[in-house]
Amino acid sequence: MGRLFGTDGVRGVANADLTAELALGLSVAAAHVLAEAGTFEGHRATAVVGRDPRASGEFLEAAVVAGLASAGVDVLRVGVLPTPAVAYLTGALGADLGVMLSASHNAMPDNGIKFFARGGHKLADELEDRIESTYEQHRTGAPWDRPTGSGVGRVSDYTEGFDKYVAHLIGVLPNRLDGLKVVLDEAHGAAAYVSPEAFTRAGAEIITIGAEPDGLNINDGCGSTHLGLLKAAVVEHGADLGIAHDGDADRCLAVDGTGAEVDGDQILAVLALAMREAGQLRENTVVGTVMSNLGFKLAMESEGIQVVQTGVGDRYVLESMKEHGYALGGEQSGHVIILDHATTGDGTLTGLLLAARVAATGKSLAELAGVMQRLPQVLINVPDVDRSRVTTSAELAAAVADAERELGTTGRVLLRPSGTEPLVRVMVEAADIEQARSVAGRLADVVKSALG
């Protein structure tokens, strides 16, 4: 698997890349590293462990729990809950560590392990590196310091986690959802029970699809990566809107009453205006990424709201928010972070707040999302090129400059080398889709000739 920790924990094919032995070893290593860092100083450590419904999560959960308990950590198993629920409970219960077993929107054979620090925050890169280093050191023979007798961790099921998390979600809402009809696509994932319960308690009439997880059907043709079923269901039932999550429910995409997609940029725009109206949009700023649609930036600027852009990945959005104290940020893919109420992207919370805005204003989601116009966006992956020379090629720089002059202020160009493959992503936005395709095609040809 190369470096174990990626941008969102450790992921791989369960029982091939991500084995029970690896899950156990990483959990023991995490306990030792956090103890050495002083996280557990002066008290017996506690960890919250949750998972999504994947079949492999059952044995991986057992391995993680065994590893933590063998290292002297008491474990609270919360069962199948969304990633943001595990993060919330880690903070709300005063736990020293949270562990979520999920591969998010990936297909069922994959799984992953994500660690949360005290407070429910993502572990710092330095701690992840130390966990990986410690794991490798002991995997090759160095013995663990193991507690015995009363020093071993105790394991219990924390069955109140579901209600505690739902109550938290309802407590955040500025108004009820009475009178709204909402279709929920749960991706047969971790929010299959939490999300319908929250929307129902908030007063919405709900229709659910993708809410029958069997361990094998997570993300299978449904959820935020496959919106076709949700679009059809919204139109069929005459619903006001539809909400789609991914497997671990840290994402939210939406569908308006006409069946049209409302992406993460549009959701951010709607919530930014709502939060500004409520006096909650600190520094009058929202955080996006370099992949945010130019239409989003133009819409926010026209409303007097500043947009800060980071690299691609919700972790970079979160880092910027925490560093500067911003309250709202997210990605086009539907990762939306509302930092006053969540330490990570929370798809259920996002969906509830979006529906609350519809209910409060009496406007349709299509009307609210119309605050921004998505510019046509064309993305071409150019394989088998030297991605390291993207920023140094004079030929490529000249081609980009020509393209930017042609597009003017109503378009933009982004060349982004892949972090894992020998390819370069060419993204072009323009007011006209044919112009975007033409410019992107020409730039892709230059990338091939200049970097091939």
TABELRA-V656973 format. One line per field, one symbol per residue. ss: DSSP state (@ for helix, = for strand, . for the rest). phi: phi as a letter, one per 20 degrees, with the letter a starting at -180 (. if undefined). Layout:
ss = ???
phi = ???
This chain:
ss = ....==..======...=.@@@@@@@@@@@@@@@@@.........======....@@@@@@@@@@@@@@@...=======..@@@@@@@@@@....=====........========....=..@@@@@@@@@@@@@@@.........@@@...===...@@@@@@@@@@@@........=====........@@@@@@@@...=====..................@@@@@@@@@@...====........====....==.@@@@@@@@@@@@@@....@@@=====....@@@@@@@@@...=====...@@@@@@@@@@@...===.....===........@@@@@@@@@@@@@@@...@@@@@......========...@@@....@@@@@@@@@@@@@@@@@.======.....========..@@@@@@@@@@@@@@@@@@@.
phi = .mffedfcndcrffmceeeffffffffffffffffffnfegnbffccdccbefggfffffffffffffffenefddedmebfgffffffgffemfebccddadleffgffbbccddegnnefffgfffffffffgffefepfffedfclffffddbedfeggfffffffffeffaedgnedceddelldfegdffgffffffofeccdcmccfcnddgmembnfebegffgfffffemffacccddgdmedbdccefenefdeffffgffffffffgemdefllccdccfegfggfffffffemdfddddffpfffffgffffdmfdcarcgfofcddffcbebgcfffgffffffffffemeffffffffcdffgcdccedelceffdgedfffffffffffffffmedabccdcffeccfbceddcdbfcffffffffffffffgffedf
